[in-house]
Amino acid sequence: MADDKLKACEEALERLIVGETVNVDANSYDEITFGLIEREAGTVSKGYIKQDRDKFKAIVDRLKDHKATVASQPAKKGKSVLQRQNEKLQQQKEKDAELIKELTYKLHIMMADNLKLVERGRELEKENRDLKSGKVIPVQMGSRH
C-alpha cells in the first residue's frame, strides 16, 4: 500500500509538470510544491512526502530538476494566477453592472405602472364617493383601458 501511495505521488508530479492534472485545477498554481503533489495524488494525506527520507528521493530530485529547468527558462508570457483572478473579477464586475442596469430599468417600468394603478384607484374611489353621495356621473361607453 505504501508503494501505491509513492507511485501515486510520482504520477501526480508528472501530471503537474505536463499540466494534465486530475485533482487540481491546472490554472490554480504557479509553482509545484510537495503539498500540491499530495493533493494531485489524491490518495495521500497532507505531509506524506518527507524530503529527508530515501523513499521520496526520486520525487524530491525530480521536483528539484523541474524547478531548475523552470528557473533557467526565460519568464513565460503567460498570466499569473493573480492576474487571471483579477480578470475574472473584472469580468464579473462588468456582468454585475449590466445586470444592475437592466434591473434598475425594470424597476422604473414597474414603478411607473404602479403609479398608473394608484391614479386609477383614486379615480375609482372618487367615482364611488360621488355615486354614494348621489351625484350623477356620466356613463361612459366602452372601456377606458
N, CA, C and O atoms as a GROMACS GRO file, in nm:
protein
  580
    1MET      N    1   0.082  -0.119   0.000
    1MET     CA    2   0.000   0.000   0.000
    1MET      C    3   0.086   0.125   0.000
    1MET      O    4   0.053   0.223  -0.066
    2ALA      N    5   0.196   0.121   0.074
    2ALA     CA    6   0.287   0.236   0.077
    2ALA      C    7   0.346   0.260  -0.061
    2ALA      O    8   0.367   0.374  -0.102
    3ASP      N    9   0.373   0.150  -0.133
    3ASP     CA   10   0.425   0.164  -0.269
    3ASP      C   11   0.321   0.226  -0.361
    3ASP      O   12   0.356   0.301  -0.452
    4ASP      N   13   0.193   0.196  -0.338
    4ASP     CA   14   0.086   0.256  -0.418
    4ASP      C   15   0.081   0.406  -0.398
    4ASP      O   16   0.065   0.482  -0.494
    5LYS      N   17   0.096   0.451  -0.274
    5LYS     CA   18   0.094   0.594  -0.245
    5LYS      C   19   0.214   0.663  -0.307
    5LYS      O   20   0.201   0.772  -0.363
    6LEU      N   21   0.329   0.600  -0.298
    6LEU     CA   22   0.450   0.657  -0.357
    6LEU      C   23   0.435   0.667  -0.509
    6LEU      O   24   0.469   0.768  -0.569
    7LYS      N   25   0.383   0.562  -0.570
    7LYS     CA   26   0.362   0.562  -0.714
    7LYS      C   27   0.259   0.669  -0.752
    7LYS      O   28   0.274   0.736  -0.854
    8ALA      N   29   0.156   0.684  -0.671
    8ALA     CA   30   0.054   0.787  -0.698
    8ALA      C   31   0.116   0.926  -0.693
    8ALA      O   32   0.080   1.012  -0.774
    9CYS      N   33   0.208   0.948  -0.600
    9CYS     CA   34   0.276   1.077  -0.590
    9CYS      C   35   0.366   1.101  -0.711
    9CYS      O   36   0.372   1.212  -0.763
   10GLU      N   37   0.436   0.998  -0.754
   10GLU     CA   38   0.523   1.011  -0.872
   10GLU      C   39   0.440   1.044  -0.997
   10GLU      O   40   0.478   1.130  -1.076
   11GLU      N   41   0.329   0.975  -1.013
   11GLU     CA   42   0.241   1.002  -1.127
   11GLU      C   43   0.180   1.141  -1.118
   11GLU      O   44   0.165   1.210  -1.219
   12ALA      N   45   0.145   1.182  -0.997
   12ALA     CA   46   0.088   1.316  -0.977
   12ALA      C   47   0.189   1.423  -1.015
   12ALA      O   48   0.153   1.522  -1.078
   13LEU      N   49   0.314   1.404  -0.977
   13LEU     CA   50   0.419   1.500  -1.011
   13LEU      C   51   0.432   1.512  -1.163
   13LEU      O   52   0.442   1.623  -1.216
   14GLU      N   53   0.431   1.402  -1.233
   14GLU     CA   54   0.442   1.405  -1.379
   14GLU      C   55   0.322   1.477  -1.441
   14GLU      O   56   0.339   1.555  -1.535
   15ARG      N   57   0.203   1.451  -1.389
   15ARG     CA   58   0.083   1.520  -1.441
   15ARG      C   59   0.093   1.670  -1.417
   15ARG      O   60   0.055   1.749  -1.504
   16LEU      N   61   0.143   1.709  -1.301
   16LEU     CA   62   0.158   1.851  -1.271
   16LEU      C   63   0.260   1.916  -1.364
   16LEU      O   64   0.240   2.028  -1.410
   17ILE      N   65   0.367   1.846  -1.392
   17ILE     CA   66   0.472   1.901  -1.478
   17ILE      C   67   0.420   1.922  -1.620
   17ILE      O   68   0.448   2.025  -1.681
   18VAL      N   69   0.346   1.826  -1.671
   18VAL     CA   70   0.295   1.840  -1.808
   18VAL      C   71   0.164   1.920  -1.815
   18VAL      O   72   0.117   1.952  -1.924
   19GLY      N   73   0.106   1.950  -1.700
   19GLY     CA   74  -0.015   2.032  -1.697
   19GLY      C   75  -0.143   1.956  -1.725
   19GLY      O   76  -0.243   2.016  -1.764
   20GLU      N   77  -0.142   1.826  -1.708
   20GLU     CA   78  -0.261   1.744  -1.730
   20GLU      C   79  -0.311   1.688  -1.598
   20GLU      O   80  -0.312   1.566  -1.577
   21THR      N   81  -0.350   1.776  -1.510
   21THR     CA   82  -0.390   1.737  -1.375
   21THR      C   83  -0.528   1.673  -1.373
   21THR      O   84  -0.609   1.691  -1.464
   22VAL      N   85  -0.552   1.598  -1.267
   22VAL     CA   86  -0.680   1.529  -1.249
   22VAL      C   87  -0.755   1.587  -1.130
   22VAL      O   88  -0.875   1.612  -1.138
   23ASN      N   89  -0.685   1.608  -1.019
   23ASN     CA   90  -0.749   1.651  -0.894
   23ASN      C   91  -0.729   1.798  -0.862
   23ASN      O   92  -0.796   1.851  -0.773
   24VAL      N   93  -0.639   1.864  -0.931
   24VAL     CA   94  -0.607   2.004  -0.903
   24VAL      C   95  -0.629   2.083  -1.031
   24VAL      O   96  -0.594   2.037  -1.139
   25ASP      N   97  -0.687   2.201  -1.019
   25ASP     CA   98  -0.706   2.288  -1.135
   25ASP      C   99  -0.569   2.332  -1.186
   25ASP      O  100  -0.490   2.389  -1.112
   26ALA      N  101  -0.543   2.306  -1.313
   26ALA     CA  102  -0.411   2.335  -1.371
   26ALA      C  103  -0.380   2.484  -1.371
   26ALA      O  104  -0.263   2.522  -1.379
   27ASN      N  105  -0.481   2.569  -1.362
   27ASN     CA  106  -0.459   2.714  -1.363
   27ASN      C  107  -0.453   2.773  -1.223
   27ASN      O  108  -0.446   2.895  -1.208
   28SER      N  109  -0.455   2.689  -1.121
   28SER     CA  110  -0.465   2.741  -0.984
   28SER      C  111  -0.332   2.751  -0.913
   28SER      O  112  -0.328   2.787  -0.795
   29TYR      N  113  -0.222   2.721  -0.980
   29TYR     CA  114  -0.093   2.726  -0.912
   29TYR      C  115   0.014   2.779  -1.006
   29TYR      O  116   0.004   2.763  -1.128
   30ASP      N  117   0.115   2.842  -0.949
   30ASP     CA  118   0.229   2.890  -1.026
   30ASP      C  119   0.350   2.801  -1.006
   30ASP      O  120   0.437   2.793  -1.093
   31GLU      N  121   0.357   2.735  -0.892
   31GLU     CA  122   0.475   2.657  -0.857
   31GLU      C  123   0.429   2.522  -0.801
   31GLU      O  124   0.330   2.513  -0.729
   32ILE      N  125   0.503   2.418  -0.836
   32ILE     CA  126   0.471   2.284  -0.785
   32ILE      C  127   0.539   2.266  -0.650
   32ILE      O  128   0.659   2.288  -0.636
   33THR      N  129   0.460   2.226  -0.552
   33THR     CA  130   0.511   2.202  -0.417
   33THR      C  131   0.475   2.059  -0.377
   33THR      O  132   0.398   1.992  -0.445
   34PHE      N  133   0.533   2.015  -0.265
   34PHE     CA  134   0.501   1.881  -0.217
   34PHE      C  135   0.353   1.871  -0.180
   34PHE      O  136   0.289   1.769  -0.207
   35GLY      N  137   0.300   1.975  -0.120
   35GLY     CA  138   0.157   1.976  -0.086
   35GLY      C  139   0.069   1.964  -0.210
   35GLY      O  140  -0.033   1.895  -0.208
   36LEU      N  141   0.109   2.030  -0.317
   36LEU     CA  142   0.034   2.023  -0.441
   36LEU      C  143   0.042   1.882  -0.500
   36LEU      O  144  -0.057   1.830  -0.552
   37ILE      N  145   0.158   1.821  -0.492
   37ILE     CA  146   0.175   1.683  -0.539
   37ILE      C  147   0.082   1.590  -0.459
   37ILE      O  148   0.016   1.504  -0.517
   38GLU      N  149   0.077   1.609  -0.328
   38GLU     CA  150  -0.008   1.526  -0.242
   38GLU      C  151  -0.155   1.543  -0.278
   38GLU      O  152  -0.230   1.446  -0.283
   39ARG      N  153  -0.197   1.668  -0.302
   39ARG     CA  154  -0.337   1.691  -0.340
   39ARG      C  155  -0.368   1.629  -0.475
   39ARG      O  156  -0.475   1.570  -0.493
   40GLU      N  157  -0.276   1.642  -0.570
   40GLU     CA  158  -0.298   1.584  -0.702
   40GLU      C  159  -0.302   1.431  -0.695
   40GLU      O  160  -0.380   1.368  -0.766
   41ALA      N  161  -0.219   1.372  -0.609
   41ALA     CA  162  -0.220   1.226  -0.594
   41ALA      C  163  -0.356   1.180  -0.542
   41ALA      O  164  -0.406   1.075  -0.584
   42GLY      N  165  -0.414   1.257  -0.452
   42GLY     CA  166  -0.548   1.228  -0.404
   42GLY      C  167  -0.558   1.118  -0.300
   42GLY      O  168  -0.654   1.117  -0.222
   43THR      N  169  -0.464   1.027  -0.296
   43THR     CA  170  -0.475   0.912  -0.205
   43THR      C  171  -0.385   0.926  -0.083
   43THR      O  172  -0.380   0.836   0.001
   44VAL      N  173  -0.315   1.037  -0.073
   44VAL     CA  174  -0.222   1.055   0.039
   44VAL      C  175  -0.264   1.174   0.123
   44VAL      O  176  -0.332   1.265   0.075
   45SER      N  177  -0.224   1.172   0.248
   45SER     CA  178  -0.260   1.281   0.337
   45SER      C  179  -0.154   1.391   0.331
   45SER      O  180  -0.043   1.371   0.282
   46LYS      N  181  -0.193   1.506   0.380
   46LYS     CA  182  -0.103   1.620   0.383
   46LYS      C  183   0.021   1.586   0.466
   46LYS      O  184   0.010   1.529   0.575
   47GLY      N  185   0.137   1.621   0.415
   47GLY     CA  186   0.261   1.594   0.487
   47GLY      C  187   0.318   1.456   0.463
   47GLY      O  188   0.414   1.416   0.529
   48TYR      N  189   0.260   1.383   0.370
   48TYR     CA  190   0.305   1.246   0.342
   48TYR      C  191   0.448   1.245   0.288
   48TYR      O  192   0.530   1.163   0.329
   49ILE      N  193   0.478   1.336   0.196
   49ILE     CA  194   0.612   1.338   0.134
   49ILE      C  195   0.709   1.406   0.230
   49ILE      O  196   0.690   1.522   0.268
   50LYS      N  197   0.813   1.334   0.267
   50LYS     CA  198   0.918   1.386   0.356
   50LYS      C  199   1.047   1.397   0.275
   50LYS      O  200   1.097   1.297   0.224
   51GLN      N  201   1.100   1.518   0.262
   51GLN     CA  202   1.217   1.541   0.179
   51GLN      C  203   1.340   1.463   0.224
   51GLN      O  204   1.422   1.423   0.141
   52ASP      N  205   1.352   1.442   0.352
   52ASP     CA  206   1.475   1.382   0.406
   52ASP      C  207   1.474   1.230   0.405
   52ASP      O  208   1.573   1.169   0.448
   53ARG      N  209   1.370   1.167   0.359
   53ARG     CA  210   1.364   1.020   0.358
   53ARG      C  211   1.403   0.966   0.220
   53ARG      O  212   1.365   1.022   0.117
   54ASP      N  213   1.480   0.859   0.221
   54ASP     CA  214   1.527   0.798   0.096
   54ASP      C  215   1.411   0.752   0.008
   54ASP      O  216   1.420   0.754  -0.115
   55LYS      N  217   1.304   0.711   0.070
   55LYS     CA  218   1.186   0.663  -0.001
   55LYS      C  219   1.136   0.766  -0.103
   55LYS      O  220   1.085   0.730  -0.209
   56PHE      N  221   1.151   0.895  -0.068
   56PHE     CA  222   1.097   1.002  -0.152
   56PHE      C  223   1.204   1.070  -0.237
   56PHE      O  224   1.178   1.172  -0.301
   57LYS      N  225   1.326   1.014  -0.239
   57LYS     CA  226   1.438   1.076  -0.309
   57LYS      C  227   1.407   1.101  -0.457
   57LYS      O  228   1.440   1.207  -0.510
   58ALA      N  229   1.344   1.005  -0.524
   58ALA     CA  230   1.313   1.021  -0.666
   58ALA      C  231   1.219   1.140  -0.690
   58ALA      O  232   1.238   1.217  -0.783
   59ILE      N  233   1.120   1.154  -0.604
   59ILE     CA  234   1.025   1.265  -0.618
   59ILE      C  235   1.094   1.397  -0.589
   59ILE      O  236   1.077   1.494  -0.663
   60VAL      N  237   1.172   1.401  -0.482
   60VAL     CA  238   1.242   1.524  -0.444
   60VAL      C  239   1.338   1.565  -0.555
   60VAL      O  240   1.342   1.682  -0.593
   61ASP      N  241   1.414   1.471  -0.608
   61ASP     CA  242   1.510   1.502  -0.715
   61ASP      C  243   1.438   1.548  -0.842
   61ASP      O  244   1.481   1.644  -0.906
   62ARG      N  245   1.330   1.481  -0.878
   62ARG     CA  246   1.255   1.518  -0.999
   62ARG      C  247   1.196   1.658  -0.985
   62ARG      O  248   1.197   1.735  -1.081
   63LEU      N  249   1.146   1.691  -0.867
   63LEU     CA  250   1.090   1.824  -0.845
   63LEU      C  251   1.200   1.930  -0.850
   63LEU      O  252   1.180   2.037  -0.907
   64LYS      N  253   1.316   1.901  -0.790
   64LYS     CA  254   1.428   1.996  -0.795
   64LYS      C  255   1.472   2.018  -0.939
   64LYS      O  256   1.498   2.132  -0.980
   65ASP      N  257   1.483   1.910  -1.017
   65ASP     CA  258   1.521   1.922  -1.158
   65ASP      C  259   1.421   2.009  -1.234
   65ASP      O  260   1.458   2.095  -1.314
   66HIS      N  261   1.294   1.984  -1.209
   66HIS     CA  262   1.190   2.062  -1.277
   66HIS      C  263   1.200   2.210  -1.240
   66HIS      O  264   1.191   2.296  -1.327
   67LYS      N  265   1.217   2.238  -1.112
   67LYS     CA  266   1.227   2.378  -1.068
   67LYS      C  267   1.350   2.445  -1.129
   67LYS      O  268   1.344   2.562  -1.167
   68ALA      N  269   1.461   2.371  -1.139
   68ALA     CA  270   1.582   2.427  -1.200
   68ALA      C  271   1.558   2.456  -1.348
   68ALA      O  272   1.602   2.559  -1.399
   69THR      N  273   1.489   2.367  -1.416
   69THR     CA  274   1.458   2.388  -1.557
   69THR      C  275   1.369   2.511  -1.575
   69THR      O  276   1.392   2.593  -1.664
   70VAL      N  277   1.269   2.522  -1.492
   70VAL     CA  278   1.177   2.636  -1.499
   70VAL      C  279   1.252   2.766  -1.470
   70VAL      O  280   1.230   2.867  -1.537
   71ALA      N  281   1.340   2.763  -1.371
   71ALA     CA  282   1.414   2.883  -1.333
   71ALA      C  283   1.510   2.926  -1.443
   71ALA      O  284   1.536   3.046  -1.459
   72SER      N  285   1.563   2.831  -1.520
   72SER     CA  286   1.659   2.866  -1.625
   72SER      C  287   1.591   2.916  -1.752
   72SER      O  288   1.656   2.978  -1.836
   73GLN      N  289   1.462   2.891  -1.766
   73GLN     CA  290   1.389   2.936  -1.884
   73GLN      C  291   1.353   3.083  -1.869
   73GLN      O  292   1.332   3.130  -1.757
   74PRO      N  293   1.346   3.155  -1.981
   74PRO     CA  294   1.302   3.294  -1.972
   74PRO      C  295   1.159   3.300  -1.918
   74PRO      O  296   1.081   3.206  -1.935
   75ALA      N  297   1.128   3.410  -1.856
   75ALA     CA  298   0.995   3.424  -1.795
   75ALA      C  299   0.888   3.404  -1.902
   75ALA      O  300   0.895   3.462  -2.010
   76LYS      N  301   0.790   3.324  -1.869
   76LYS     CA  302   0.684   3.299  -1.966
   76LYS      C  303   0.592   3.419  -1.973
   76LYS      O  304   0.575   3.494  -1.876
   77LYS      N  305   0.534   3.434  -2.087
   77LYS     CA  306   0.448   3.549  -2.109
   77LYS      C  307   0.306   3.523  -2.062
   77LYS      O  308   0.217   3.606  -2.081
   78GLY      N  309   0.285   3.407  -2.002
   78GLY     CA  310   0.153   3.374  -1.951
   78GLY      C  311   0.116   3.461  -1.832
   78GLY      O  312   0.198   3.535  -1.778
   79LYS      N  313  -0.007   3.451  -1.795
   79LYS     CA  314  -0.057   3.532  -1.685
   79LYS      C  315  -0.046   3.454  -1.555
   79LYS      O  316  -0.063   3.332  -1.552
   80SER      N  317  -0.019   3.526  -1.450
   80SER     CA  318  -0.012   3.462  -1.318
   80SER      C  319  -0.153   3.431  -1.269
   80SER      O  320  -0.252   3.479  -1.325
   81VAL      N  321  -0.160   3.353  -1.166
   81VAL     CA  322  -0.289   3.317  -1.107
   81VAL      C  323  -0.361   3.444  -1.062
   81VAL      O  324  -0.481   3.458  -1.082
   82LEU      N  325  -0.287   3.534  -1.001
   82LEU     CA  326  -0.347   3.659  -0.952
   82LEU      C  327  -0.403   3.742  -1.068
   82LEU      O  328  -0.512   3.798  -1.056
   83GLN      N  329  -0.330   3.749  -1.178
   83GLN     CA  330  -0.379   3.824  -1.293
   83GLN      C  331  -0.506   3.761  -1.349
   83GLN      O  332  -0.600   3.831  -1.385
   84ARG      N  333  -0.508   3.628  -1.356
   84ARG     CA  334  -0.628   3.559  -1.406
   84ARG      C  335  -0.747   3.583  -1.313
   84ARG      O  336  -0.859   3.604  -1.359
   85GLN      N  337  -0.721   3.580  -1.183
   85GLN     CA  338  -0.829   3.604  -1.088
   85GLN      C  339  -0.879   3.748  -1.098
   85GLN      O  340  -1.000   3.772  -1.090
   86ASN      N  341  -0.787   3.842  -1.116
   86ASN     CA  342  -0.827   3.982  -1.132
   86ASN      C  343  -0.913   4.000  -1.257
   86ASN      O  344  -1.012   4.072  -1.255
   87GLU      N  345  -0.874   3.933  -1.365
   87GLU     CA  346  -0.953   3.942  -1.488
   87GLU      C  347  -1.091   3.882  -1.470
   87GLU      O  348  -1.191   3.937  -1.517
   88LYS      N  349  -1.098   3.768  -1.401
   88LYS     CA  350  -1.228   3.706  -1.373
   88LYS      C  351  -1.315   3.800  -1.291
   88LYS      O  352  -1.434   3.817  -1.320
   89LEU      N  353  -1.255   3.860  -1.189
   89LEU     CA  354  -1.331   3.953  -1.104
   89LEU      C  355  -1.379   4.073  -1.185
   89LEU      O  356  -1.492   4.118  -1.167
   90GLN      N  357  -1.294   4.125  -1.273
   90GLN     CA  358  -1.332   4.239  -1.355
   90GLN      C  359  -1.448   4.202  -1.448
   90GLN      O  360  -1.542   4.280  -1.464
   91GLN      N  361  -1.441   4.084  -1.508
   91GLN     CA  362  -1.549   4.038  -1.595
   91GLN      C  363  -1.679   4.023  -1.516
   91GLN      O  364  -1.786   4.061  -1.563
   92GLN      N  365  -1.669   3.967  -1.396
   92GLN     CA  366  -1.788   3.950  -1.313
   92GLN      C  367  -1.844   4.086  -1.272
   92GLN      O  368  -1.966   4.104  -1.266
   93LYS      N  369  -1.756   4.180  -1.245
   93LYS     CA  370  -1.798   4.315  -1.208
   93LYS      C  371  -1.875   4.379  -1.324
   93LYS      O  372  -1.977   4.445  -1.302
   94GLU      N  373  -1.826   4.360  -1.446
   94GLU     CA  374  -1.895   4.414  -1.563
   94GLU      C  375  -2.031   4.348  -1.583
   94GLU      O  376  -2.129   4.416  -1.614
   95LYS      N  377  -2.037   4.216  -1.565
   95LYS     CA  378  -2.165   4.146  -1.576
   95LYS      C  379  -2.263   4.198  -1.471
   95LYS      O  380  -2.380   4.220  -1.500
   96ASP      N  381  -2.213   4.216  -1.348
   96ASP     CA  382  -2.299   4.264  -1.240
   96ASP      C  383  -2.350   4.405  -1.270
   96ASP      O  384  -2.466   4.436  -1.242
   97ALA      N  385  -2.264   4.490  -1.326
   97ALA     CA  386  -2.305   4.627  -1.359
   97ALA      C  387  -2.415   4.625  -1.465
   97ALA      O  388  -2.512   4.701  -1.455
   98GLU      N  389  -2.402   4.538  -1.565
   98GLU     CA  390  -2.506   4.525  -1.668
   98GLU      C  391  -2.636   4.475  -1.606
   98GLU      O  392  -2.745   4.523  -1.640
   99LEU      N  393  -2.626   4.379  -1.518
   99LEU     CA  394  -2.744   4.324  -1.453
   99LEU      C  395  -2.813   4.431  -1.367
   99LEU      O  396  -2.936   4.441  -1.367
  100ILE      N  397  -2.735   4.510  -1.296
  100ILE     CA  398  -2.791   4.618  -1.215
  100ILE      C  399  -2.863   4.719  -1.304
  100ILE      O  400  -2.972   4.766  -1.271
  101LYS      N  401  -2.802   4.751  -1.418
  101LYS     CA  402  -2.862   4.845  -1.512
  101LYS      C  403  -2.996   4.791  -1.562
  101LYS      O  404  -3.096   4.864  -1.567
  102GLU      N  405  -2.998   4.664  -1.600
  102GLU     CA  406  -3.120   4.602  -1.650
  102GLU      C  407  -3.229   4.597  -1.543
  102GLU      O  408  -3.345   4.628  -1.570
  103LEU      N  409  -3.191   4.559  -1.421
  103LEU     CA  410  -3.289   4.551  -1.313
  103LEU      C  411  -3.342   4.688  -1.273
  103LEU      O  412  -3.459   4.702  -1.239
  104THR      N  413  -3.256   4.789  -1.278
  104THR     CA  414  -3.299   4.926  -1.248
  104THR      C  415  -3.402   4.972  -1.351
  104THR      O  416  -3.502   5.033  -1.315
  105TYR      N  417  -3.377   4.941  -1.477
  105TYR     CA  418  -3.471   4.976  -1.584
  105TYR      C  419  -3.606   4.909  -1.559
  105TYR      O  420  -3.711   4.974  -1.568
  106LYS      N  421  -3.604   4.780  -1.527
  106LYS     CA  422  -3.728   4.707  -1.500
  106LYS      C  423  -3.800   4.763  -1.377
  106LYS      O  424  -3.923   4.770  -1.374
  107LEU      N  425  -3.723   4.802  -1.276
  107LEU     CA  426  -3.782   4.861  -1.156
  107LEU      C  427  -3.854   4.992  -1.190
  107LEU      O  428  -3.964   5.017  -1.140
  108HIS      N  429  -3.792   5.074  -1.274
  108HIS     CA  430  -3.855   5.202  -1.312
  108HIS      C  431  -3.984   5.178  -1.389
  108HIS      O  432  -4.083   5.250  -1.368
  109ILE      N  433  -3.985   5.080  -1.477
  109ILE     CA  434  -4.107   5.047  -1.550
  109ILE      C  435  -4.216   5.002  -1.453
  109ILE      O  436  -4.331   5.044  -1.463
  110MET      N  437  -4.179   4.916  -1.360
  110MET     CA  438  -4.275   4.865  -1.263
  110MET      C  439  -4.330   4.979  -1.176
  110MET      O  440  -4.449   4.982  -1.146
  111MET      N  441  -4.243   5.070  -1.135
  111MET     CA  442  -4.288   5.182  -1.052
  111MET      C  443  -4.383   5.272  -1.130
  111MET      O  444  -4.481   5.322  -1.075
  112ALA      N  445  -4.354   5.295  -1.258
  112ALA     CA  446  -4.444   5.376  -1.341
  112ALA      C  447  -4.580   5.309  -1.354
  112ALA      O  448  -4.683   5.375  -1.344
  113ASP      N  449  -4.580   5.178  -1.375
  113ASP     CA  450  -4.707   5.104  -1.382
  113ASP      C  451  -4.783   5.114  -1.250
  113ASP      O  452  -4.905   5.130  -1.250
  114ASN      N  453  -4.712   5.105  -1.139
  114ASN     CA  454  -4.776   5.116  -1.008
  114ASN      C  455  -4.838   5.254  -0.988
  114ASN      O  456  -4.947   5.267  -0.933
  115LEU      N  457  -4.767   5.358  -1.033
  115LEU     CA  458  -4.823   5.493  -1.022
  115LEU      C  459  -4.951   5.507  -1.104
  115LEU      O  460  -5.047   5.571  -1.060
  116LYS      N  461  -4.954   5.446  -1.221
  116LYS     CA  462  -5.075   5.449  -1.304
  116LYS      C  463  -5.189   5.378  -1.231
  116LYS      O  464  -5.303   5.425  -1.232
  117LEU      N  465  -5.157   5.265  -1.168
  117LEU     CA  466  -5.260   5.191  -1.094
  117LEU      C  467  -5.311   5.271  -0.975
  117LEU      O  468  -5.431   5.270  -0.947
  118VAL      N  469  -5.223   5.339  -0.905
  118VAL     CA  470  -5.264   5.422  -0.791
  118VAL      C  471  -5.356   5.533  -0.839
  118VAL      O  472  -5.459   5.560  -0.777
  119GLU      N  473  -5.320   5.597  -0.949
  119GLU     CA  474  -5.404   5.704  -1.003
  119GLU      C  475  -5.541   5.651  -1.044
  119GLU      O  476  -5.643   5.714  -1.017
  120ARG      N  477  -5.543   5.535  -1.109
  120ARG     CA  478  -5.671   5.476  -1.149
  120ARG      C  479  -5.753   5.439  -1.026
  120ARG      O  480  -5.875   5.455  -1.026
  121GLY      N  481  -5.687   5.389  -0.921
  121GLY     CA  482  -5.757   5.359  -0.796
  121GLY      C  483  -5.820   5.483  -0.736
  121GLY      O  484  -5.933   5.478  -0.687
  122ARG      N  485  -5.750   5.594  -0.740
  122ARG     CA  486  -5.805   5.721  -0.688
  122ARG      C  487  -5.927   5.764  -0.768
  122ARG      O  488  -6.027   5.809  -0.712
  123GLU      N  489  -5.917   5.750  -0.901
  123GLU     CA  490  -6.031   5.786  -0.986
  123GLU      C  491  -6.153   5.701  -0.950
  123GLU      O  492  -6.265   5.752  -0.939
  124LEU      N  493  -6.131   5.572  -0.932
  124LEU     CA  494  -6.243   5.483  -0.898
  124LEU      C  495  -6.299   5.514  -0.760
  124LEU      O  496  -6.421   5.509  -0.740
  125GLU      N  497  -6.212   5.546  -0.665
  125GLU     CA  498  -6.260   5.583  -0.531
  125GLU      C  499  -6.344   5.710  -0.538
  125GLU      O  500  -6.447   5.720  -0.471
  126LYS      N  501  -6.301   5.807  -0.618
  126LYS     CA  502  -6.377   5.932  -0.632
  126LYS      C  503  -6.513   5.904  -0.695
  126LYS      O  504  -6.615   5.956  -0.650
  127GLU      N  505  -6.513   5.821  -0.801
  127GLU     CA  506  -6.641   5.785  -0.863
  127GLU      C  507  -6.733   5.715  -0.763
  127GLU      O  508  -6.853   5.740  -0.762
  128ASN      N  509  -6.676   5.629  -0.680
  128ASN     CA  510  -6.754   5.557  -0.579
  128ASN      C  511  -6.813   5.655  -0.479
  128ASN      O  512  -6.931   5.644  -0.443
  129ARG      N  513  -6.731   5.752  -0.432
  129ARG     CA  514  -6.783   5.852  -0.337
  129ARG      C  515  -6.894   5.935  -0.401
  129ARG      O  516  -6.996   5.965  -0.339
  130ASP      N  517  -6.871   5.972  -0.528
  130ASP     CA  518  -6.973   6.051  -0.597
  130ASP      C  519  -7.103   5.973  -0.611
  130ASP      O  520  -7.211   6.029  -0.596
  131LEU      N  521  -7.092   5.844  -0.640
  131LEU     CA  522  -7.213   5.762  -0.651
  131LEU      C  523  -7.287   5.752  -0.518
  131LEU      O  524  -7.409   5.759  -0.513
  132LYS      N  525  -7.210   5.736  -0.410
  132LYS     CA  526  -7.270   5.725  -0.278
  132LYS      C  527  -7.336   5.856  -0.236
  132LYS      O  528  -7.436   5.855  -0.164
  133SER      N  529  -7.282   5.968  -0.280
  133SER     CA  530  -7.338   6.098  -0.242
  133SER      C  531  -7.455   6.137  -0.331
  133SER      O  532  -7.520   6.238  -0.305
  134GLY      N  533  -7.484   6.060  -0.433
  134GLY     CA  534  -7.599   6.087  -0.518
  134GLY      C  535  -7.568   6.172  -0.638
  134GLY      O  536  -7.660   6.209  -0.711
  135LYS      N  537  -7.447   6.205  -0.662
  135LYS     CA  538  -7.412   6.283  -0.781
  135LYS      C  539  -7.433   6.199  -0.906
  135LYS      O  540  -7.414   6.077  -0.906
  136VAL      N  541  -7.471   6.266  -1.009
  136VAL     CA  542  -7.490   6.198  -1.136
  136VAL      C  543  -7.355   6.192  -1.206
  136VAL      O  544  -7.286   6.293  -1.221
  137ILE      N  545  -7.320   6.072  -1.249
  137ILE     CA  546  -7.192   6.054  -1.318
  137ILE      C  547  -7.224   6.012  -1.460
  137ILE      O  548  -7.302   5.920  -1.483
  138PRO      N  549  -7.164   6.080  -1.556
  138PRO     CA  550  -7.191   6.040  -1.695
  138PRO      C  551  -7.141   5.898  -1.721
  138PRO      O  552  -7.030   5.861  -1.682
  139VAL      N  553  -7.224   5.821  -1.787
  139VAL     CA  554  -7.189   5.684  -1.820
  139VAL      C  555  -7.102   5.686  -1.944
  139VAL      O  556  -7.134   5.750  -2.044
  140GLN      N  557  -6.992   5.614  -1.934
  140GLN     CA  558  -6.901   5.609  -2.049
  140GLN      C  559  -6.925   5.480  -2.125
  140GLN      O  560  -6.939   5.373  -2.066
  141MET      N  561  -6.929   5.492  -2.252
  141MET     CA  562  -6.949   5.375  -2.336
  141MET      C  563  -6.812   5.316  -2.368
  141MET      O  564  -6.720   5.389  -2.406
  142GLY      N  565  -6.799   5.187  -2.354
  142GLY     CA  566  -6.672   5.122  -2.385
  142GLY      C  567  -6.576   5.128  -2.267
  142GLY      O  568  -6.606   5.189  -2.164
  143SER      N  569  -6.466   5.066  -2.284
  143SER     CA  570  -6.366   5.057  -2.177
  143SER      C  571  -6.268   5.172  -2.185
  143SER      O  572  -6.235   5.221  -2.293
  144ARG      N  573  -6.222   5.215  -2.070
  144ARG     CA  574  -6.121   5.323  -2.064
  144ARG      C  575  -5.981   5.266  -2.078
  144ARG      O  576  -5.884   5.342  -2.091
  145HIS      N  577  -5.969   5.138  -2.075
  145HIS     CA  578  -5.835   5.078  -2.070
  145HIS      C  579  -5.784   5.049  -2.206
  145HIS      O  580  -5.673   4.998  -2.222
   0.00000   0.00000   0.00000
